[in-house]
């Protein structure tokens, strides 16, 4: 499978959308969370498209698959942190659902891309 530019990957585009959504949601977190949950979930969200991009830019398929695995781990982190945020009443149930639906789509797409990279 030949991909010329990571920006052409729909999974990367969706991951960027999730990162933007996380930034928007965390703008309303309590100020005391700025160095805690806010920072942590933002870093994890940025890690998803960053690892997809870095993996695609590497020369080998095995490297790309490894970076997709790292991106998947970061996606699971974001999900967990947003669930906690909802439990702490920092975000609403509909906001959580929107983010988790997008994260689940990214999960499926990452898995499919990984399977195509044989």
N, C-alpha and C positions, 0 to 999 in steps of 0.2 A: 504494500500500500504506500503510495507516494503522496505526501502532503507538502505543498510548497510553502505554506505560511500558516502558523498556528492561529492567526486571526481569522482564517477561513473555517476553522473548526467550530461547528455549532456548539459543541460542548464547552469550548473556551468562551464563546459569546454568552452562553447561559450562565457560566460560572462568574463572568464579569457582572451580569445582571444580579446574581445572588450577592456578590460583594457590595454592589451599590445598595441593594435592599438592606443588607446588614448595617451599612453605614447610616442609612436613613432611620432604621429602627433604633439604633444605639444612640442617636442624637438625643433621645428622650430618657435615657437611663439616668438614674441619680448621679449627681456629681461625684459622690464618694466611690463610684464604680469606675471612674476614669482610668485608674491604673489597675483595675481588677477585671471584671467581666467585660466591660466595654473594650478594653485593649485586647483582651484575649480572643474574643469572638471576631473582632475586626482582623486581627493577624491571621486567624485560621481561615477566614473568608477570603482574604487576599492570597493566601497560600494556594487555594484551589486553582484559579486561572494561572497563577505564576508557575506552578509545577507542571501544568499542562503545556504552557509555553516553553519552559526550559526543556522538558522532555522532548518535545517536537523538534527543538533546535539542536539536540544532540545527534550524533552520527549513527548510533546503533539502535535497532529495534528493542533490544533488551533494556537499554537505558531509558527509552521512551516508556516502556511498560513499567519500569521501576518508578518513574516520576508520576505515572498515572496512579500507581498504588499509593504513593505519598499524597497525591491530590484526593484520593478516596478517603484516606485517613483524616485529612483536614476537613473534608465534607462531614464526616461523622462527628468530628469535634464541634463544628458549627451547629449541627442538629442538636447535640447534647447541650451546648451552651444556650441555645435559644429555648429549648425546653425548660431549662433552669430559669431563664429570664421570664418565661411565661408563669412558671410556678411562683416566682417572686413578684408577680404582677407588674413587671416592667414592660411587657408587651401583652396584647390581647390574644385570645384564642384564634380569631380570624387572621391576625398578623402572623402568628406561629404557623397556621395552616398554609398560608401563602408561601412562606419561606420553606417549609418542609416539603411542599409539593414540588417546588423548584429544585430543591436538593435531591429529591427522589428522581426527578427527571435527569439530573446530572449524574446520579448514581447509575441509572440504566444506560445512559449514553457512554459513560466512562467504561463500563463493563463491555459494551458492544465494541467500542473502539479497541479496547485491550484484546478482545477476541479476534478482531480483524488483523492485528499486528502479529502475525505468526512467522 
